Amino acid sequence: MRGLQIDIIHGHYSYSAGIGWLAFSGKPVIVSFMGADVYGSKGVKGNRYFKSLIDIYFAKILQLFVDGIIVKSPNLYNDLIRKKKAMIIPNGVNFKIFKPRDKVEARKELNLPLNKKLIVFLGHPTYPRKNFKLLEEAVSNMFDPGIEIVNPYPTTPDKVPIYLNAADVLVLTSESEGSPNVIKEAMASNVPIVSTDVGDVSEVIAGTSGCFITSPVASEVASNIKKALDFGKYTNGRENIKHLEISAIARQIMGLYQHVLDKKRN
């Protein structure tokens, strides 16, 4: 790395960008806020962790000094104090990795049952913000032994596309999110989705048959899961998120780099 010419520093998450700025390299710094560094994290009782308050204040201070800001969704943009520096650029999806494949073959590869309706939940089951207990309560209320929740957390990245293709429905019950990657990955795989109205999910799945926004109430989650299961086929999600394909997102990021560099030179 010695002797490498660096033109711009791009930190993903506030502290990474903060370290880049504190290096006093004279190079322009861009920060990508990821979500929790802007709005914080909450405990089981809904109260914010003390550390997350530090995260929030650090993110606000950092905005005063960086040259460019990327946020993943409009709700994060609304929380910024330096909006003129910011662009909304969600994470992209690699269409070569996340794509539809045969459901039976995916289940065989993962040793999952072939004769049940599978609800896949890929979040951390004990992390309060992911709210796995809401999904458990919803499925319990459905009284259907033919439905099973699959929660492979933690799993390896190479397994995620297989679990998505093994699913009859991908469910996200989070209390808050920025721009959850798993929703876009499920869309690219044409998998039905049920999600709480967090981050940019409603925008991402808009107009996609077989995908539903639910209130964070167990009976409503159960009702929407039933709709998704009754849909019973591939969605047109992949077609609807072409603009989020990874190369399209990369071009937006490169455009921001060029804008920041041009502004710095002038």
C-alpha positions in Angstrom: 0.0 0.0 0.0 3.0 2.3 0.5 3.2 4.9 -2.3 -0.4 4.3 -3.3 -2.0 7.5 -4.7 -5.3 8.1 -2.8 -7.7 10.7 -4.2 -10.6 10.3 -1.9 -11.5 8.5 1.4 -14.9 6.7 1.6 -15.8 5.4 5.0 -18.7 3.0 5.5 -20.3 3.8 8.9 -19.6 6.9 10.8 -16.5 5.8 12.8 -14.7 4.5 9.8 -15.2 7.9 8.0 -14.3 9.7 11.2 -10.9 7.9 11.4 -10.3 8.9 7.7 -11.0 12.5 8.5 -8.9 12.5 11.7 -5.9 11.3 9.6 -5.7 14.9 8.3 -4.6 13.6 5.0 -6.0 16.6 3.1 -8.0 14.2 1.0 -11.8 14.7 0.7 -13.8 12.3 2.9 -17.2 10.7 2.1 -19.2 8.9 4.8 -21.9 6.3 4.1 -24.2 6.3 7.0 -25.6 2.8 7.5 -28.7 3.3 9.7 -28.0 2.7 13.4 -25.2 5.3 13.4 -27.9 7.9 12.5 -30.9 6.8 14.5 -29.3 4.6 17.2 -30.2 1.2 18.6 -32.9 0.3 21.1 -33.1 -2.3 23.8 -36.0 -4.7 24.5 -38.0 -2.1 26.4 -37.7 0.4 23.5 -35.1 2.7 25.2 -32.0 3.8 23.3 -28.7 2.3 24.4 -26.4 4.9 25.9 -23.7 4.0 23.4 -26.2 4.7 20.6 -26.7 8.2 21.8 -22.9 8.7 21.4 -23.2 7.2 17.9 -26.0 9.7 17.0 -24.1 12.8 18.2 -20.9 11.7 16.6 -22.7 11.3 13.3 -24.1 14.8 13.6 -20.7 16.3 14.3 -19.1 14.3 11.5 -21.5 15.8 9.0 -20.0 19.2 9.6 -16.6 18.2 8.4 -16.9 15.6 5.6 -17.2 16.5 2.0 -19.9 14.2 1.0 -22.6 12.0 2.6 -24.4 8.9 1.4 -27.5 7.6 3.1 -29.4 4.5 2.1 -33.0 5.7 2.3 -35.2 8.8 2.6 -35.8 8.3 6.4 -32.1 8.5 7.0 -31.8 11.6 4.8 -34.5 13.3 6.8 -32.4 12.9 10.0 -29.4 14.7 8.5 -28.3 18.2 9.5 -26.2 18.7 6.4 -28.6 17.6 3.6 -26.9 19.7 0.9 -23.9 17.4 1.1 -26.0 14.2 0.9 -27.2 11.8 -1.7 -29.6 8.9 -1.3 -27.9 5.9 -2.8 -29.1 2.5 -1.5 -26.8 -0.6 -1.6 -26.9 -2.4 -4.9 -27.7 -6.0 -5.5 -25.5 -8.4 -7.5 -27.9 -9.9 -10.0 -25.4 -12.7 -10.8 -25.6 -14.0 -7.3 -29.1 -13.2 -6.3 -31.4 -14.7 -9.0 -34.3 -17.1 -9.2 -33.5 -20.8 -9.0 -35.4 -24.1 -8.5 -37.0 -24.2 -5.0 -36.8 -27.9 -4.7 -33.1 -28.0 -5.5 -32.5 -25.2 -3.0 -34.2 -27.1 -0.3 -32.4 -30.3 -1.0 -29.1 -28.4 -0.9 -30.0 -27.1 2.6 -31.7 -30.2 3.8 -35.0 -28.4 4.3 -38.4 -30.1 4.2 -40.0 -30.3 0.7 -43.6 -30.7 2.0 -43.9 -27.6 4.1 -44.5 -23.9 3.5 -41.2 -22.2 4.6 -41.0 -18.7 6.0 -37.4 -17.5 5.9 -36.2 -15.0 8.4 -32.5 -14.0 8.0 -32.1 -11.6 10.9 -30.6 -12.1 14.3 -33.3 -13.8 16.4 -32.4 -12.2 19.7 -31.5 -8.7 18.5 -34.5 -6.6 19.7 -34.6 -4.3 16.7 -35.1 -7.3 14.4 -38.2 -8.3 16.4 -38.2 -12.0 15.6 -40.7 -12.6 18.5 -43.3 -10.8 16.4 -42.9 -13.4 13.6 -43.0 -16.2 16.1 -46.3 -14.9 17.6 -47.8 -14.4 14.1 -47.0 -18.0 13.0 -48.2 -19.4 16.3 -51.5 -17.6 15.7 -51.9 -19.3 12.3 -52.2 -22.8 13.9 -50.9 -24.5 10.8 -48.4 -27.4 11.3 -47.6 -27.2 7.6 -45.9 -23.8 8.1 -42.3 -23.7 9.4 -40.0 -20.7 10.2 -36.4 -21.1 8.9 -33.9 -18.9 10.7 -30.4 -20.0 9.8 -28.7 -17.1 11.6 -25.7 -17.0 11.6 -25.1 -18.3 8.1 -22.4 -17.7 5.5 -23.0 -15.2 2.6 -22.9 -17.9 0.0 -25.9 -19.6 1.6 -28.1 -16.6 1.7 -29.2 -16.8 -2.0 -30.0 -20.5 -1.5 -32.1 -19.8 1.6 -34.0 -17.1 -0.3 -34.8 -19.5 -3.1 -35.9 -22.2 -0.7 -38.4 -19.8 0.8 -42.1 -19.5 0.1 -41.9 -16.1 1.7 -39.2 -13.9 3.1 -40.4 -12.0 6.3 -38.8 -9.0 7.9 -40.4 -7.8 11.1 -37.8 -5.1 12.2 -38.8 -2.1 14.3 -36.5 0.1 12.3 -34.1 -0.2 9.3 -32.3 2.0 6.8 -32.4 0.1 3.5 -32.4 -3.6 4.3 -30.3 -5.5 1.8 -32.2 -8.8 2.3 -35.4 -7.2 0.8 -33.6 -6.2 -2.4 -31.9 -9.6 -2.5 -35.3 -11.3 -2.2 -36.7 -9.0 -4.9 -33.9 -10.0 -7.2 -34.7 -13.7 -6.5 -38.4 -13.1 -7.2 -39.4 -14.3 -3.7 -42.6 -13.1 -2.1 -42.1 -10.7 0.8 -43.9 -9.6 4.0 -42.3 -6.7 5.8 -43.0 -4.0 8.4 -43.0 -0.5 7.0 -39.4 0.3 7.8 -36.7 2.2 5.9 -37.3 2.2 2.1 -39.0 -1.2 2.0 -42.4 0.1 0.9 -40.7 2.0 -2.0 -38.6 -1.0 -3.0 -41.5 -3.5 -3.2 -44.1 -1.1 -4.5 -46.1 -2.5 -7.4 -44.8 -6.0 -6.9 -47.5 -8.7 -6.7 -46.9 -11.2 -3.9 -45.1 -8.6 -1.7 -46.9 -7.0 1.3 -46.3 -4.3 3.9 -47.7 -5.1 7.3 -48.3 -3.3 10.6 -46.3 -4.6 13.5 -49.2 -6.5 14.9 -49.1 -10.3 15.1 -52.6 -10.9 13.6 -51.8 -8.5 10.7 -48.4 -10.2 10.1 -50.2 -13.6 10.0 -52.8 -12.3 7.6 -50.2 -10.9 5.2 -48.1 -14.1 5.4 -51.2 -16.0 4.4 -51.6 -13.7 1.4 -48.0 -14.2 0.3 -48.4 -18.0 0.7 -51.6 -18.0 -1.2 -49.9 -16.1 -4.0 -47.8 -19.2 -4.4 -45.5 -18.3 -7.3 -42.5 -16.2 -8.3 -42.9 -12.4 -8.2 -41.8 -9.9 -10.7 -39.5 -8.3 -8.2 -36.3 -8.6 -10.2 -37.8 -6.6 -13.1 -38.9 -3.9 -10.7 -35.5 -3.3 -9.1 -33.3 -3.1 -12.2 -32.3 0.4 -11.1 -30.8 -1.2 -7.9 -28.5 -3.6 -9.9 -25.0 -3.2 -8.5 -23.4 -1.6 -11.6 -26.2 1.0 -11.7 -25.5 1.9 -8.1 -21.8 2.0 -8.7 -22.3 4.6 -11.4 -24.1 6.8 -8.9 -21.3 6.5 -6.3 -18.7 7.3 -8.9 -20.7 10.3 -9.9 -20.6 11.6 -6.3 -16.8 10.9 -6.1 -16.3 13.1 -9.2 -18.6 15.8 -7.9 -16.6 16.0 -4.6 -13.3 15.9 -6.4 -14.3 18.7 -8.8 -15.6 20.8 -5.9 -12.4 20.3 -4.0 -10.2 21.4 -7.0 -12.3 24.5 -7.5 
